[in-house]
Amino acid sequence: MNRGLLIVLSGPSGVGKGTVCAELRRRAPNLIYSVSATTRAPRSGEQDGVNYFFKTREQFQEMIAGDALLEYAEYVGNYYGTPRDFVEKTLAEGKDIILEIEVQGALKVKEKFPEGVFVFLLPPSLGELKQRIVGRGTETQDKIDHRLSVAVEEMNLLSRYDYAVVNDRIECACERIQAIITAEHCKRERFLHELIDELKGLETAQNGSER
């Protein structure tokens, strides 16, 4: 069975990562969403292992000490992170898994999991990104200016990614990402590894029969 792909989708705040990821999952129900671990309490209706893996602070710190997380961060007094074992188990089953994450977290994942497929979601322009942030109606001008400043810094990290996709229209962005996933599955390296293993097995079987 072909090993699955870890697709890491990130980009600046306001670019539409969550919306694109949700549409991708609707279009490709076999694409598994990477479930994060957190120390915050479950909210009404949330289920362990579905929305999050809910951990105590002690359990989470043990995961950090045991290198059981691809990345983690502390936000408003709670830890959030990506469990390595969930990702590895899903990939070993031949299933593709998508991780939607902010830029700094994505680069931490790349350090520990360089074989992942890293996709940077871009806005059509900085002007469009500003309009999207302003359109939320929840940000002060200072916060808007800060978000735009951070977005420029993050877009300067584009060279650390494998692919760039412009989110001009959600359906078009999803089609491009699906095309990337298809292309990655067709890379010769994936077939070479399996072919070599198969040939080794055949050679071993032939040697055994000759005895």
MITORRO-247866 format. One record per residue: y, z, x of N, C-alpha, C in turn; chain. Coordinates in nm, 3 decimals, decimal comma, padded with zeros to 5 digits. Example, Ala and Ser with C-alpha at 12.3 -4.5 7.8 and 13.67 -1.06 7.14 Angstrom:
BEGIN
      n.y      n.z      n.x     ca.y     ca.z     ca.x      c.y      c.z      c.x  chain
  -00,569   00,780   01,319  -00,450   00,780   01,230  -00,330   00,780   01,320      A
  -00,225   00,708   01,285  -00,106   00,714   01,367   00,003   00,787   01,290      A
***
This chain:
BEGIN
      n.y      n.z      n.x     ca.y     ca.z     ca.x      c.y      c.z      c.x  chain
  -00,120   00,000   00,085   00,000   00,000   00,000   00,124   00,000   00,088      A
   00,221  -00,085   00,059   00,347  -00,085   00,132   00,418   00,048   00,113      A
   00,474   00,099   00,222   00,555   00,220   00,214   00,684   00,186   00,141      A
   00,733   00,282   00,062   00,856   00,259  -00,012   00,978   00,258   00,078      A
   01,092   00,225   00,020   01,219   00,221   00,091   01,307   00,336   00,045      A
   01,380   00,396   00,140   01,486   00,490   00,105   01,617   00,413   00,107      A
   01,679   00,398  -00,009   01,807   00,329  -00,019   01,916   00,436  -00,032      A
   02,009   00,437   00,061   02,118   00,535   00,061   02,245   00,464   00,018      A
   02,299   00,502  -00,097   02,418   00,440  -00,152   02,535   00,537  -00,139      A
   02,638   00,495  -00,068   02,755   00,581  -00,057   02,882   00,498  -00,049      A
   02,993   00,568  -00,047   03,124   00,502  -00,047   03,229   00,604  -00,082      A
   03,355   00,568  -00,077   03,462   00,664  -00,103   03,465   00,713  -00,248      A
   03,526   00,828  -00,267   03,542   00,883  -00,401   03,619   00,786  -00,489      A
   03,569   00,765  -00,611   03,636   00,676  -00,705   03,587   00,534  -00,703      A
   03,493   00,503  -00,611   03,445   00,365  -00,600   03,343   00,330  -00,708      A
   03,284   00,431  -00,772   03,190   00,405  -00,880   03,044   00,419  -00,843      A
   03,014   00,506  -00,744   02,875   00,523  -00,699   02,784   00,569  -00,812      A
   02,829   00,670  -00,886   02,745   00,725  -00,992   02,717   00,624  -01,102      A
   02,818   00,547  -01,140   02,801   00,447  -01,246   02,706   00,337  -01,201      A
   02,722   00,290  -01,077   02,634   00,185  -01,025   02,491   00,236  -01,012      A
   02,476   00,357  -00,963   02,342   00,415  -00,947   02,272   00,429  -01,082      A
   02,345   00,475  -01,184   02,287   00,491  -01,317   02,243   00,356  -01,374      A
   02,324   00,251  -01,352   02,288   00,118  -01,401   02,168   00,062  -01,325      A
   02,161   00,089  -01,195   02,046   00,045  -01,116   01,918   00,107  -01,170      A
   01,923   00,235  -01,200   01,804   00,305  -01,251   01,765   00,253  -01,389      A
   01,865   00,212  -01,469   01,834   00,155  -01,601   01,766   00,020  -01,585      A
   01,814  -00,060  -01,489   01,758  -00,193  -01,466   01,621  -00,187  -01,398      A
   01,603  -00,088  -01,312   01,479  -00,078  -01,233   01,421   00,062  -01,251      A
   01,350   00,086  -01,362   01,299   00,221  -01,390   01,200   00,273  -01,285      A
   01,144   00,183  -01,204   01,053   00,227  -01,099   01,127   00,279  -00,975      A
   01,259   00,263  -00,973   01,340   00,313  -00,863   01,362   00,463  -00,885      A
   01,308   00,544  -00,794   01,312   00,688  -00,810   01,445   00,744  -00,760      A
   01,503   00,835  -00,838   01,628   00,900  -00,798   01,596   01,022  -00,713      A
   01,661   01,032  -00,598   01,639   01,146  -00,510   01,697   01,273  -00,571      A
   01,612   01,369  -00,598   01,655   01,495  -00,660   01,700   01,591  -00,550      A
   01,820   01,646  -00,565   01,875   01,738  -00,465   01,829   01,881  -00,492      A
   01,834   01,963  -00,388   01,812   02,107  -00,401   01,947   02,175  -00,407      A
   01,955   02,284  -00,481   02,081   02,358  -00,491   02,055   02,506  -00,515      A
   02,154   02,587  -00,476   02,144   02,731  -00,502   02,222   02,770  -00,627      A
   02,288   02,674  -00,691   02,362   02,712  -00,813   02,265   02,732  -00,928      A
   02,307   02,809  -01,025   02,221   02,838  -01,141   02,207   02,715  -01,230      A
   02,091   02,697  -01,293   02,073   02,583  -01,385   02,169   02,593  -01,504      A
   02,222   02,479  -01,544   02,305   02,473  -01,664   02,217   02,447  -01,785      A
   02,272   02,463  -01,901   02,196   02,445  -02,024   02,132   02,306  -02,029      A
   02,000   02,302  -02,049   01,928   02,176  -02,061   01,875   02,121  -01,930      A
   01,920   02,175  -01,817   01,873   02,125  -01,687   01,733   02,177  -01,657      A
   01,653   02,091  -01,593   01,514   02,125  -01,562   01,489   02,120  -01,412      A
   01,415   02,219  -01,364   01,380   02,223  -01,222   01,292   02,104  -01,187      A
   01,328   02,033  -01,079   01,252   01,916  -01,037   01,295   01,788  -01,103      A
   01,382   01,799  -01,204   01,433   01,680  -01,274   01,580   01,660  -01,240      A
   01,661   01,761  -01,272   01,804   01,753  -01,239   01,830   01,800  -01,096      A
   01,768   01,910  -01,061   01,776   01,966  -00,925   01,648   02,042  -00,897      A
   01,624   02,071  -00,769   01,528   02,174  -00,730   01,611   02,302  -00,713      A
   01,595   02,396  -00,804   01,677   02,516  -00,801   01,614   02,619  -00,706      A
   01,694   02,663  -00,608   01,647   02,753  -00,504   01,736   02,876  -00,497      A
   01,678   02,987  -00,449   01,761   03,102  -00,417   01,831   03,073  -00,284      A
   01,931   03,149  -00,253   02,003   03,129  -00,126   01,909   03,150  -00,008      A
   01,820   03,249  -00,021   01,724   03,276   00,087   01,629   03,158   00,105      A
   01,579   03,103  -00,006   01,489   02,987   00,002   01,558   02,867   00,068      A
   01,685   02,847   00,032   01,759   02,733   00,087   01,780   02,752   00,237      A
   01,814   02,874   00,278   01,835   02,900   00,420   01,706   02,882   00,499      A
   01,593   02,914   00,436   01,464   02,890   00,500   01,440   02,740   00,518      A
   01,482   02,659   00,418   01,470   02,513   00,429   01,556   02,460   00,543      A
   01,676   02,517   00,558   01,763   02,476   00,668   01,697   02,509   00,802      A
   01,647   02,631   00,814   01,586   02,676   00,940   01,461   02,595   00,973      A
   01,389   02,551   00,869   01,266   02,476   00,890   01,286   02,326   00,899      A
   01,411   02,279   00,905   01,443   02,137   00,913   01,381   02,061   00,795      A
   01,384   02,124   00,679   01,323   02,064   00,560   01,423   01,985   00,476      A
   01,544   01,965   00,528   01,648   01,891   00,456   01,698   01,775   00,540      A
   01,716   01,659   00,476   01,774   01,546   00,547   01,924   01,567   00,568      A
   01,987   01,638   00,478   02,128   01,674   00,491   02,154   01,788   00,393      A
   02,262   01,863   00,422   02,302   01,966   00,327   02,449   01,998   00,349      A
   02,508   02,060   00,249   02,647   02,103   00,257   02,665   02,222   00,164      A
   02,769   02,300   00,190   02,804   02,413   00,103   02,933   02,377   00,030      A
   02,930   02,393  -00,103   03,045   02,356  -00,185   03,067   02,464  -00,291      A
   03,186   02,521  -00,293   03,224   02,625  -00,389   03,119   02,737  -00,395      A
   03,076   02,779  -00,279   02,985   02,893  -00,270   02,838   02,863  -00,291      A
   02,803   02,737  -00,315   02,663   02,701  -00,335   02,621   02,592  -00,238      A
   02,495   02,597  -00,200   02,438   02,494  -00,113   02,386   02,377  -00,196      A
   02,397   02,258  -00,141   02,337   02,137  -00,197   02,273   02,060  -00,081      A
   02,156   02,000  -00,104   02,093   01,925   00,004   01,982   01,834  -00,045      A
   01,935   01,747   00,045   01,830   01,650   00,013   01,698   01,693   00,077      A
   01,599   01,735  -00,003   01,471   01,780   00,054   01,395   01,664   00,119      A
   01,352   01,686   00,241   01,278   01,584   00,314   01,141   01,557   00,252      A
   01,070   01,662   00,207   00,933   01,643   00,159   00,928   01,557   00,032      A
   01,027   01,573  -00,057   01,029   01,491  -00,179   01,047   01,344  -00,143      A
   01,137   01,316  -00,049   01,161   01,179  -00,006   01,035   01,121   00,060      A
   00,977   01,195   00,152   00,859   01,147   00,226   00,741   01,122   00,132      A
   00,718   01,212   00,038   00,607   01,198  -00,057   00,626   01,073  -00,143      A
   00,749   01,051  -00,190   00,777   00,935  -00,274   00,755   00,805  -00,198      A
   00,803   00,799  -00,074   00,788   00,679   00,008   00,641   00,652   00,041      A
   00,566   00,759   00,069   00,424   00,743   00,102   00,345   00,688  -00,016      A
   00,394   00,712  -00,138   00,328   00,660  -00,258   00,366   00,513  -00,284      A
   00,447   00,457  -00,194   00,487   00,316  -00,209   00,602   00,295  -00,306      A
   00,673   00,402  -00,340   00,783   00,393  -00,436   00,917   00,393  -00,362      A
   01,010   00,313  -00,412   01,146   00,312  -00,358   01,224   00,429  -00,416      A
   01,309   00,488  -00,334   01,388   00,603  -00,378   01,534   00,579  -00,341      A
   01,624   00,613  -00,430   01,767   00,593  -00,404   01,838   00,727  -00,396      A
   01,922   00,738  -00,295   02,000   00,859  -00,273   02,148   00,822  -00,285      A
   02,214   00,878  -00,384   02,359   00,855  -00,404   02,433   00,972  -00,343      A
   02,518   00,945  -00,244   02,573   01,055  -00,165   02,707   01,014  -00,105      A
   02,788   01,116  -00,068   02,915   01,085  -00,004   02,892   01,042   00,141      A
   02,995   00,988   00,203   02,980   00,920   00,332   02,930   01,012   00,443      A
   02,989   01,128   00,458   02,947   01,217   00,567   02,801   01,259   00,551      A
   02,760   01,283   00,427   02,620   01,317   00,403   02,527   01,202   00,438      A
   02,570   01,079   00,405   02,488   00,961   00,436   02,467   00,947   00,586      A
   02,570   00,974   00,664   02,557   00,960   00,809   02,467   01,069   00,867      A
   02,464   01,186   00,803   02,370   01,291   00,844   02,226   01,246   00,816      A
   02,206   01,182   00,700   02,073   01,130   00,667   02,030   01,027   00,769      A
   02,123   00,942   00,811   02,090   00,835   00,906   02,044   00,891   01,039      A
   02,099   01,005   01,080   02,057   01,068   01,204   01,910   01,108   01,200      A
   01,866   01,157   01,084   01,728   01,205   01,071   01,634   01,100   01,015      A
   01,689   00,996   00,949   01,606   00,896   00,883   01,668   00,758   00,905      A
   01,670   00,712   01,032   01,738   00,584   01,063   01,674   00,463   00,999      A
   01,547   00,476   00,954   01,479   00,361   00,893   01,522   00,337   00,748      A
   01,608   00,423   00,696   01,659   00,403   00,560   01,746   00,278   00,553      A
   01,773   00,234   00,430   01,860   00,118   00,406   01,994   00,172   00,356      A
   02,098   00,156   00,437   02,226   00,220   00,409   02,325   00,117   00,353      A
   02,368   00,142   00,229   02,455   00,049   00,157   02,589   00,117   00,129      A
   02,697   00,052   00,172   02,831   00,105   00,150   02,895   00,031   00,033      A
   02,935   00,107  -00,068   02,998   00,049  -00,186   03,150   00,047  -00,166      A
   03,207  -00,072  -00,173   03,350  -00,091  -00,149   03,424  -00,120  -00,279      A
   03,550  -00,077  -00,288   03,634  -00,120  -00,401   03,683  -00,262  -00,375      A
   03,723  -00,335  -00,479   03,779  -00,469  -00,457   03,902  -00,465  -00,367      A
   03,979  -00,353  -00,374   04,097  -00,335  -00,291   04,137  -00,188  -00,297      A
   04,223  -00,146  -00,205   04,273  -00,008  -00,210   04,358   00,014  -00,335      A
   04,430  -00,091  -00,377   04,509  -00,080  -00,499   04,421  -00,052  -00,620      A
   04,307  -00,121  -00,627   04,213  -00,100  -00,738   04,154   00,040  -00,731      A
   04,122   00,087  -00,610   04,068   00,222  -00,594   04,169   00,326  -00,642      A
   04,296   00,307  -00,608   04,400   00,400  -00,653   04,409   00,402  -00,805      A
   04,402   00,284  -00,867   04,408   00,276  -01,012   04,292   00,352  -01,077      A
   04,174   00,341  -01,017   04,057   00,411  -01,071   04,075   00,562  -01,062      A
   04,128   00,609  -00,948   04,149   00,753  -00,931   04,257   00,802  -01,026      A
   04,366   00,729  -01,036   04,475   00,766  -01,126   04,427   00,763  -01,271      A
   04,341   00,665  -01,302   04,291   00,649  -01,438   04,210   00,766  -01,489      A
   04,158   00,848  -01,397   04,082   00,966  -01,440   04,173   01,065  -01,513      A
   04,301   01,066  -01,474   04,398   01,155  -01,537   04,377   01,301  -01,504      A
   04,303   01,330  -01,397   04,272   01,470  -01,363   04,329   01,510  -01,227      A
   04,399   01,417  -01,160   04,445   01,443  -01,024   04,597   01,448  -01,015      A
   04,646   01,542  -00,934   04,788   01,545  -00,903   04,819   01,435  -00,802      A
   04,947   01,403  -00,782   04,984   01,299  -00,686   04,940   01,335  -00,545      A
   04,950   01,463  -00,509   04,906   01,506  -00,376   04,757   01,481  -00,357      A
   04,679   01,512  -00,462   04,534   01,491  -00,452   04,500   01,343  -00,446      A
   04,573   01,262  -00,521   04,551   01,117  -00,519   04,579   01,063  -00,379      A
   04,690   01,105  -00,320   04,725   01,060  -00,185   04,620   01,105  -00,084      A
   04,569   01,228  -00,101   04,466   01,279  -00,009   04,337   01,200  -00,022      A
   04,296   01,172  -00,147   04,174   01,095  -00,169   04,185   00,955  -00,108      A
   04,299   00,893  -00,121   04,318   00,760  -00,064   04,315   00,764   00,089      A
   04,374   00,868   00,146   04,373   00,884   00,291   04,230   00,901   00,342      A
   04,152   00,985   00,271   04,011   01,006   00,308   03,932   00,876   00,291      A
   03,961   00,801   00,183   03,891   00,675   00,157   03,911   00,576   00,271      A
   04,033   00,570   00,324   04,061   00,480   00,437   03,979   00,522   00,559      A
   03,973   00,652   00,586   03,893   00,703   00,699   03,746   00,668   00,679      A
   03,697   00,683   00,555   03,556   00,655   00,529   03,525   00,506   00,542      A
   03,617   00,421   00,497   03,592   00,278   00,507   03,593   00,229   00,651      A
   03,655   00,306   00,739   03,651   00,274   00,882   03,512   00,300   00,942      A
   03,424   00,366   00,866   03,288   00,394   00,911   03,189   00,288   00,861      A
   03,241   00,182   00,804   03,156   00,077   00,747   03,056   00,021   00,848      A
   03,095   00,016   00,975   03,007  -00,042   01,078   02,879   00,038   01,098      A
   02,874   00,161   01,046   02,754   00,245   01,060   02,650   00,212   00,953      A
   02,685   00,122   00,861   02,595   00,089   00,749   02,528  -00,046   00,771      A
   02,420  -00,070   00,696   02,346  -00,196   00,705   02,409  -00,304   00,618      A
   02,460  -00,264   00,502   02,512  -00,360   00,406   02,641  -00,308   00,343      A
   02,724  -00,402   00,297   02,844  -00,368   00,221   02,839  -00,445   00,089      A
   02,867  -00,375  -00,020   02,867  -00,435  -00,153   02,998  -00,400  -00,222      A
   03,069  -00,501  -00,269   03,195  -00,479  -00,340   03,164  -00,451  -00,487      A
   03,217  -00,341  -00,537   03,197  -00,305  -00,677   03,312  -00,360  -00,760      A
   03,312  -00,492  -00,777   03,413  -00,555  -00,862   03,371  -00,547  -01,009      A
   03,245  -00,580  -01,034   03,185  -00,563  -01,167   03,052  -00,493  -01,148      A
   03,023  -00,396  -01,233   02,905  -00,312  -01,215   02,778  -00,396  -01,211      A
   02,765  -00,491  -01,306   02,642  -00,570  -01,312   02,625  -00,655  -01,185      A
   02,736  -00,707  -01,131   02,729  -00,789  -01,009   02,691  -00,702  -00,888      A
   02,749  -00,583  -00,882   02,716  -00,492  -00,772   02,568  -00,456  -00,775      A
   02,515  -00,431  -00,894   02,373  -00,397  -00,908   02,284  -00,513  -00,865      A
   02,322  -00,634  -00,904   02,244  -00,752  -00,865   02,239  -00,768  -00,714      A
   02,352  -00,742  -00,648   02,357  -00,753  -00,502   02,267  -00,648  -00,437      A
   02,271  -00,525  -00,488   02,188  -00,419  -00,432   02,041  -00,448  -00,455      A
   02,007  -00,499  -00,573   01,867  -00,536  -00,600   01,821  -00,648  -00,506      A
   01,911  -00,741  -00,474   01,878  -00,848  -00,380   01,853  -00,792  -00,241      A
   01,932  -00,690  -00,202   01,913  -00,624  -00,073   01,775  -00,558  -00,067      A
   01,738  -00,489  -00,174   01,608  -00,421  -00,178   01,494  -00,522  -00,166      A
   01,505  -00,634  -00,239   01,404  -00,739  -00,231   01,393  -00,793  -00,089      A
   01,507  -00,821  -00,027   01,507  -00,875   00,110   01,445  -00,776   00,208      A
   01,475  -00,647   00,191   01,419  -00,546   00,281   01,268  -00,538   00,268      A
   01,217  -00,557   00,147   01,072  -00,555   00,127   01,005  -00,676   00,192      A
   01,081  -00,782   00,216   01,025  -00,905   00,275   01,043  -00,911   00,426      A
   01,097  -00,808   00,487   01,116  -00,810   00,632   00,980  -00,818   00,702      A
   00,976  -00,898   00,806   00,850  -00,922   00,875   00,790  -00,794   00,934      A
   00,877  -00,699   00,974   00,828  -00,577   01,036   00,734  -00,500   00,943      A
   00,763  -00,503   00,813   00,678  -00,430   00,719   00,538  -00,490   00,713      A
   00,529  -00,623   00,727   00,399  -00,689   00,723   00,328  -00,681   00,857      A
   00,406  -00,682   00,966   00,345  -00,677   01,099   00,269  -00,547   01,119      A
   00,330  -00,435   01,079   00,264  -00,305   01,096   00,132  -00,302   01,020      A
   00,134  -00,349   00,896   00,013  -00,347   00,814  -00,092  -00,444   00,867      A
  -00,046  -00,562   00,915  -00,139  -00,661   00,968  -00,207  -00,609   01,094      A
  -00,130  -00,543   01,181  -00,187  -00,488   01,303  -00,291  -00,382   01,270      A
  -00,260  -00,294   01,175  -00,356  -00,190   01,135  -00,483  -00,253   01,077      A
  -00,464  -00,358   00,996  -00,579  -00,424   00,935  -00,666  -00,491   01,041      A
  -00,602  -00,556   01,137  -00,677  -00,623   01,245  -00,752  -00,522   01,331      A
  -00,689  -00,406   01,355  -00,757  -00,302   01,433  -00,880  -00,252   01,359      A
  -00,866  -00,236   01,226  -00,980  -00,192   01,146  -01,092  -00,294   01,147      A
  -01,056  -00,422   01,138  -01,156  -00,528   01,141  -01,226  -00,532   01,276      A
  -01,150  -00,516   01,384  -01,209  -00,518   01,519  -01,304  -00,400   01,537      A
  -01,265  -00,285   01,486  -01,352  -00,166   01,496  -01,481  -00,186   01,420      A
  -01,471  -00,245   01,300  -01,588  -00,271   01,218  -01,681  -00,371   01,287      A
  -01,624  -00,474   01,349  -01,706  -00,575   01,418  -01,777  -00,515   01,539      A
  -01,705  -00,431   01,615  -01,767  -00,365   01,731  -01,881  -00,277   01,688      A
  -01,862  -00,211   01,575  -01,968  -00,121   01,526  -02,091  -00,198   01,483      A
  -02,071  -00,316   01,420  -02,185  -00,395   01,374  -02,261  -00,458   01,491      A
  -02,188  -00,487   01,602  -02,253  -00,546   01,719  -02,344  -00,448   01,789      A
  -02,316  -00,321   01,774  -02,404  -00,220   01,834  -02,531  -00,209   01,752      A
***
